[in-house]
Amino acid sequence: MGQLALAAKITHVPSMYLSELPGPRQGSRQAAIDGHVEIARRCREAGVDTIVVFDTHWLVNANYHINCAPYFKGLYTSNELPHFISNMEYEFPGNPELGKLLGRVCREHGVETLAHDKTTLAPEYGTLVPMRYMNVDRGFKAISVSALCTVHYLNDSARLGWAMRRAVEDHYDGTVAFLASGSLSHRFAQNGMAEPFAHRIWSPMLEMMDHAVIEMWQRGDWKSFCDMLPEYASKGHGEGFMHDTAMLLGALGWSDYDGRAEVVSPYFGASGTGQINAVFPVTPQSGRAVPAPQASAAEGYIAFPRL
């Protein structure tokens, strides 16, 4: 029925907003903004009606959650970095029909997921920043999915992504994009060191790990990457424990995925963290279920340690 037309791992660094404004950071994140614009162009070209964002700034302590209100509008100030994002306007339509469908199908596949369509809950900036650059004309509907998951297994997040693709392709009359909104390594610069690390990675080890991962993505070595993802998420300080990445790869087929990532914004450092915009071509799924709930390490799916 429906189609998953585009999948991508994207940055949402708040310095993208500063890059618009007069001051010392103006223009500094143009490459990242251009990457968002290019992804939006491809979405429009593919006929996408709704963008689903796996948002690593939406922290949840139980269940998975979907924000699918009919419409989003307001002013946003980041509680984390209020000197970066302050009073940023946002406005775009939601998609309650698809959001509730995603939640239902996830539950049917054993992933406890709640959809919120009648809510005053505002999106976090992992959704708002990309919508600012991808959805200027409000031509896309948007749905936000919680991906800063504190007591969740990575294999369950992969299964959620797989179930969401099934919901789209088996039950939805439309075309959808999935975006994993989060960084690679996410070790912020130590307090007092933010300025000298504005365009750098916190440590050479983290930078080397990130480059190795990007190379794995580009050559399509998904078996190795999926095997190492829990340890990379932990030792590499992955943003949101990289649940967004697990969701995206689950939707694409997990370790059976056979595409190769295309980098549309080169890897860059931001306040110590490693960032990228990369498109993952959507290929047919093998039909094999991705990780079963609470799979063991012996089965090849190591759960991220509970906090």
C-alpha positions in Angstrom: 0.0 0.0 0.0 2.3 2.7 1.3 6.0 3.4 0.7 9.0 4.2 2.8 10.7 6.4 0.2 13.7 7.8 2.1 15.7 7.1 5.2 18.5 9.2 6.6 20.7 9.8 9.7 20.7 13.5 10.3 22.2 16.2 12.5 20.2 18.6 14.6 22.9 20.7 16.2 21.5 23.9 17.7 24.4 25.8 16.1 22.5 25.5 12.8 20.1 28.0 14.2 23.0 30.3 15.4 24.3 29.9 11.9 21.4 31.9 10.6 21.8 34.8 13.0 24.2 37.8 12.9 27.3 37.1 15.0 30.4 35.1 15.1 28.7 31.8 14.2 26.8 33.1 11.2 27.2 30.8 8.2 29.3 28.3 10.2 26.8 25.4 9.7 25.8 26.1 6.1 26.9 22.6 5.0 24.6 21.0 7.5 21.7 23.2 6.5 22.3 22.5 2.9 22.2 18.8 3.7 18.8 19.2 5.2 17.6 21.1 2.2 18.9 18.4 -0.1 17.1 15.7 1.9 13.9 17.7 1.7 14.3 18.1 -2.0 14.6 14.3 -2.4 11.5 13.8 -0.2 9.5 16.1 -2.4 10.8 14.4 -5.5 9.7 11.1 -4.0 6.2 12.3 -3.2 6.7 12.1 0.6 3.7 13.3 2.6 4.9 12.7 6.1 8.4 12.8 7.8 8.8 10.6 10.8 11.6 11.7 13.1 13.3 9.4 15.6 14.2 12.2 18.1 17.1 11.6 20.5 16.1 14.7 22.5 12.8 13.2 23.5 13.6 11.5 26.8 11.2 8.8 28.0 11.4 6.4 31.0 8.8 3.9 30.0 7.4 2.6 26.7 8.0 4.1 23.3 6.0 7.2 22.4 4.7 8.9 19.3 3.7 12.6 19.2 1.2 12.8 16.4 -0.8 15.9 17.2 -2.8 17.4 14.3 -0.7 20.6 14.3 2.4 22.0 15.9 3.0 25.7 16.4 4.9 27.8 19.0 8.1 29.3 20.3 10.9 27.0 21.4 13.8 27.7 23.8 16.2 24.8 24.6 16.4 24.0 28.3 19.7 22.3 27.5 21.3 25.2 25.5 19.2 28.3 25.9 22.0 30.4 24.6 21.9 28.5 21.3 18.2 28.2 20.7 16.0 30.9 22.1 12.5 31.8 21.0 12.7 29.8 17.8 9.4 29.8 15.9 8.0 26.6 14.5 4.9 25.6 12.7 4.0 22.5 10.7 1.1 20.0 10.4 1.1 16.6 12.1 -0.5 13.3 11.0 -2.7 11.7 13.7 -3.9 9.0 11.4 -0.4 7.7 10.6 0.8 8.2 14.2 -2.0 6.0 15.6 -1.4 3.4 12.9 2.4 3.3 13.8 1.6 2.8 17.4 -0.9 0.0 16.8 1.3 -2.0 14.5 4.3 -1.6 16.9 2.2 -3.1 19.7 1.1 -5.9 17.4 4.7 -6.8 16.9 5.5 -6.8 20.6 6.8 -3.3 21.1 4.9 -1.4 23.7 4.2 2.0 22.0 1.7 4.8 22.7 0.5 7.3 20.2 -0.5 10.8 21.4 -2.8 12.7 19.1 -4.8 14.7 21.6 -1.9 16.3 23.5 -0.3 19.7 24.3 3.2 18.0 24.2 5.5 20.0 22.0 8.3 18.4 19.9 11.9 18.6 21.0 14.6 20.2 19.0 15.7 16.9 17.4 12.5 17.3 15.4 12.2 21.1 15.3 15.6 21.9 13.9 15.3 19.6 10.8 11.7 20.8 10.3 13.0 24.3 10.2 15.2 23.6 7.2 13.3 20.7 5.5 9.7 22.0 5.9 9.9 25.8 5.3 6.7 25.7 3.2 4.9 23.3 5.7 4.4 20.9 2.8 5.2 17.8 4.9 3.3 16.5 7.8 5.6 15.5 10.7 5.6 12.9 13.5 8.0 12.7 16.4 9.1 9.4 18.0 10.9 9.2 21.3 14.4 8.1 20.9 16.2 9.1 24.1 15.2 5.8 25.7 16.6 5.3 29.2 15.4 1.8 30.1 15.0 0.2 26.7 16.9 -2.4 24.7 18.5 -1.5 21.4 17.0 -4.6 19.8 13.5 -3.5 20.8 14.2 -0.1 19.1 15.3 -2.0 16.0 12.1 -4.0 16.1 10.1 -0.8 16.5 11.6 0.5 13.3 10.8 -2.7 11.5 7.2 -2.6 12.7 6.9 1.0 11.6 7.9 0.1 8.1 5.4 -2.7 8.1 2.7 -0.2 9.2 3.6 2.1 6.3 3.9 -0.5 3.6 1.1 -2.8 4.6 -1.5 -0.3 5.9 -0.9 3.3 5.0 -2.0 5.0 1.9 0.9 7.4 1.4 4.6 7.9 1.2 6.9 8.4 4.2 10.4 9.3 5.2 12.2 8.1 8.3 14.9 10.3 9.8 17.2 9.2 12.7 17.9 12.6 14.3 21.1 12.3 16.4 24.8 12.5 16.3 27.5 9.8 16.1 29.8 10.3 19.1 28.2 12.6 21.5 30.7 13.5 24.2 30.2 17.2 24.7 33.2 19.4 25.5 33.9 19.8 29.2 32.4 22.9 30.8 34.5 25.9 30.0 35.9 24.2 26.8 32.9 24.7 24.5 34.3 27.5 22.5 37.7 25.9 21.5 35.7 22.7 20.6 33.0 24.5 18.7 34.2 22.7 15.5 36.1 19.8 16.9 35.6 16.3 18.3 36.3 15.8 21.9 38.9 13.1 21.5 41.0 11.5 18.7 39.7 8.1 19.7 36.0 9.1 19.3 36.8 10.8 16.0 38.5 7.6 14.7 35.6 5.5 15.8 33.2 7.8 14.0 35.2 7.7 10.8 35.4 3.9 11.0 31.6 3.7 11.4 31.0 6.0 8.4 33.3 3.8 6.3 31.3 0.7 7.3 28.1 2.5 6.3 29.5 3.5 2.9 30.7 0.0 2.1 27.5 -1.6 3.4 29.1 -3.7 6.3 25.9 -3.8 8.3 26.5 -7.1 9.9 29.6 -5.8 11.6 28.0 -2.5 12.5 24.9 -4.1 14.0 27.1 -6.4 16.0 29.1 -3.5 17.4 26.3 -1.0 17.9 25.6 -1.6 21.6 29.3 -1.2 22.5 29.7 1.8 20.1 26.7 3.4 21.6 28.2 3.0 25.1 31.9 3.6 24.6 31.3 6.2 21.8 28.9 8.2 23.9 26.2 7.7 21.2 23.5 10.3 21.4 20.3 8.9 23.0 22.3 5.6 23.3 21.8 5.5 19.5 18.2 4.2 19.7 17.5 6.4 16.7 20.1 4.5 14.6 18.7 1.2 15.8 15.2 2.3 14.8 16.4 3.4 11.3 18.3 0.2 10.7 15.4 -1.9 11.9 13.3 -0.3 9.3 15.9 -1.0 6.6 16.4 -4.7 7.5 19.0 -4.6 10.3 22.0 -6.7 9.5 20.4 -8.0 6.3 20.2 -4.4 4.9 22.1 -4.3 1.6 22.3 -0.6 0.9 25.3 1.8 1.1 25.1 5.1 2.8 25.5 8.3 0.9 27.0 11.2 2.8 25.2 14.5 1.9 26.9 16.7 4.5 30.5 15.8 5.4 31.3 14.7 9.0 32.0 17.6 11.3 32.6 18.4 14.9 30.3 20.5 17.0 31.0 21.3 20.7 33.0 18.0 20.9 30.3 15.8 19.2 30.5 14.1 15.8 27.8 15.0 13.3 26.7 14.0 9.8 23.8 14.0 7.3 23.7 10.7 5.4 21.0 9.1 3.3 20.5 5.3 3.5 18.9 4.0 0.3 15.6 2.1 1.0 15.9 -1.4 -0.4 13.4 -4.4 -0.2 13.4 -6.1 3.2 14.5 -9.7 3.3 11.3 -10.6 5.3 13.4 -11.9 8.3 12.2 -10.4 11.5 14.8 -8.1 13.1 15.8 -8.6 16.8 13.2 -10.4 18.9 12.4 -8.7 22.2 15.1 -9.1 24.8 17.3 -11.3 22.6 20.4 -12.5 24.3 24.0 -11.8 23.4 24.4 -15.3 22.2 21.8 -14.5 19.5 23.8 -11.6 18.3 21.8 -8.8 19.8 23.3 -7.3 22.9 20.9 -5.2 24.9 22.2 -1.8 26.0 22.7 -1.8 29.8 19.8 -0.5 31.7 20.5 2.8 33.6 
